[in-house]
Amino acid sequence: MSECAECKRYGAKTPGKIYPCAICGTARCATHAIWVPAHEIDRDVKRAQAVRGSIKGESAGGWYAFCGRPTHVPRGVTVRYGEGKKGGKIVDRLLLHDKKPGLEAFEMWEVGIIEDKLEKPWEPRYYEISCELAKVMNLMVHMYRGPRGTELFLKQLHLTLTQNASKRGVFFKGSWDEFKKQVGKVPEFSEVVNYICSRCGVVICLNRHAPFYNKKMLKKLTKDPDSVITS
């Protein structure tokens, strides 16, 4: 393994050392890798322990490298990217009163960005859950503020969820019958969150509320996501 797959794709020579993705082993140079502080994954908390099994590689200098494909960009952790790790997103735990109403169950939140190696915290009103499907989660919260408890609401919920989440390549939509069977006739919001998480193909997420629905598919997403996600 001597070339960065991204450098090769653009016809450029790989500069310096290369690093294998901690999930799939795909080669990346320091600039094209996504970097996560190793302690955020190795720490002794329940969800970090759960995702630790998906890490196949070793950390390098206190960092795990990832290839950057959508399913292999960790969520619920601080990430850095670009030359010299100059850019990134700041992710941290929040006190309950700082969280957006309806999303209190999520532990890890994006609270700022990193530009030119400088951390730039956001105002609390801009905080967002660290989730590939954050916009969908916000939309579900909004729908739950209105009338509910009918099959019509449930159908509208499934349709809205499917139409919006399917725009993200990591979401694996389920049929109406599958949705209804999993969440029930009058689901609590937490059950809808569990359904969304169970259909999200992001391999490492410290905000995950339910395991991925298909173990065989998850293995493919781990080893070779391009064989499953083509866009």
N, C-alpha and C positions, 0 to 999 in steps of 0.2 A: 504494500500500500504506500505509494509514493506521490500520488497526485490528489489534490482537492477536487472532488467531483464537480463543484461549482466553477472553479477556475477552468477545468477541462471543458465544461459545457460552453463557456464563453471564449474558448480558444486562448486562454491566458496561461502563462507559466505559474505554477504554484510557488508562492514566495515562502521560504523558510520551512518551519516544521509543520507537520500535519497532525490532526487529532481525530480519532475515531468517535463517531456518535456513540454515546453511552448506552443507547438503546439498540441500534441496528448495526453499528460498526462502520457506517459509511464515512469516508474520509472528508474532512474539512480543514482548510487552513484556519489560522487564528481569526482572520477577518470575516470569513464566511460562516464560522461556527456561532451557535447560540450558547452562551455561557451562563451557568447557574452555580452560585456558591455551594460547595459540597455540603457545608454544615446544614443548609436548609433542607436537604434531602436525607442526610444521615442522622439528623437529630431524632431523639427518642420520643416521638409522638405517634399516635395511632395511625394517622393517615400517611405520614411519611414512611412508616414501617410498611404499610400496605403497598406503596408504590416502589419501595426499595427493591422488590423482587423483579421489577422490569428493568433495572439497571444492570447491564451486562459488563460494562467497562469500568475502569478505575478512574478516579479523579486525577487531574493534572494540576499540581500547584495550588490545591485548594478549590479547584473548579471542575465541574462536569461539563463536557462539550456535547452539544447536540447538533444534528444535521440541519435543522431548520424547516423540515417538511411539516405541514400543519399538525399532523398527529404526533410529531416528535418535538414540538415546542412545549415544554412544561408549563403548567398553570398552577397558580397558588404559590409561586416562588418568584423572587426577584430574578430578572434576566438582564444580561448585558450582551451587546452585539457590536459589530463593526470593528474597524481598525483600532487596536489598543483598548478594546472594550469601552469605547467612549460613549456609546449610546445605551439606552436600556429603559426598563420600567421598574419602579420601586413598589414592592409588594410587602404588606405588613398586616398584622392582626389589628383589629379595631375594637374599641370599647363599644358596648351596645348602643349608646346614644349617638355614636358617629355613623352608624350604619343606616342605609336607606330603609324606610319602613317596608316590611314584607320580605326583606332579604336578610333578616337578622341571623338566619341559620348558617350563612356563609362566613367562614372564619377569615379567609385571606382576601385582602382588597388591594387594588391598585391605588396608590396614594400619591403618585408623582412620577416624574420621568428623570432620566439621566441624559444630559447633553454635555459633550466635551468633558466627560468624567465628573461633571458637577451634578449633584442631586438637587432637583427642583421640586419641592413638595407642592401639591395642589391644595386649594382651599377645600374643606370638607365636602362642600356641595358638589364637587367634581369627582369624588371618590367613586370607584366602580368595582364590582366584584371581579376578581381575577378568574375569568371564565371565557372560553372561546365563544360561548353562546350567551354572553352577558346581555346583549340587546334583546334576545328572546326571553330571557328570565325577567327583564324589566317589563316587557310586553305582557307576560303572563300575570305579573303583579297588578298591572293596570286592569286587565280583564277581570281579575278577582275582586276588584273594588266595585263592580257593578252587580246586577242581579245574576244569581246563579242557582244551581240545584235542579235544573231541568235538563232533559236530553238534548234540547236545542242548544243550550249553553255549552254542553259537553262537545257537541259536534262542531260548534263554532271554535271552541278551544282547540280541538284537534286540527281543524282546517288551518287556523291561524298559525298554530305551532308548526305544522308541517310546511306550510308555504314559506315561512320566514326562516326556520332553522335549516331547511334544505338548501338555502343559499350558501350555507357554510359547508365546505366539503367534508367536514368531520362528522356531520350528523347523518345517521342512518334511520330514515323514516320507517315507521311501522304503520300497518293498516289500521282502519277505524276499529275493527274487531280486536286487534292486538292491544290497541290503546285502551279501549274500554275494559278489556279483561284485566289489564295491569292496574289501572287507576281506580276502577269501580264506577258505580253509577253517580255517586255524589262525592267526588274526591276532595280531600283536603289539599291545600296548596303544596304541602310537603310531598304528597304523592305525585303531583305533576312534576315537581323538581326531580324526584327520584326517576321518573320516566325519562325526562330529558337527559339526565346524567347517564342513564343506562343505554342511551342511544348515541352518546358522544364518544368518538373514537380517539380522543386525546389520551395517549397512553399514560402519561404521568400528570396527575392533577391532585393537589392537596385540598381542593374544594369539592371533590367528587362525593356525591351522596349515595351512589348506587353503583355496583359493578357493571361492566359492559355486558350487554345482553347475550352475546354470542362468543363463547370461548375460542372456537375455531377461527372466527373472524378476527378476534383480538390477536391471536398468534400471527396472522398475516399482517395486521396493522403494525405489529412490533417488528417483524423481520423484514417485510417489504411492503410498505404502505402504498407504493406506486402500483402494486398489483391489484389493489382494492380501490384506491382513489385516483381517478384519472384526470381530474380537473381541480 
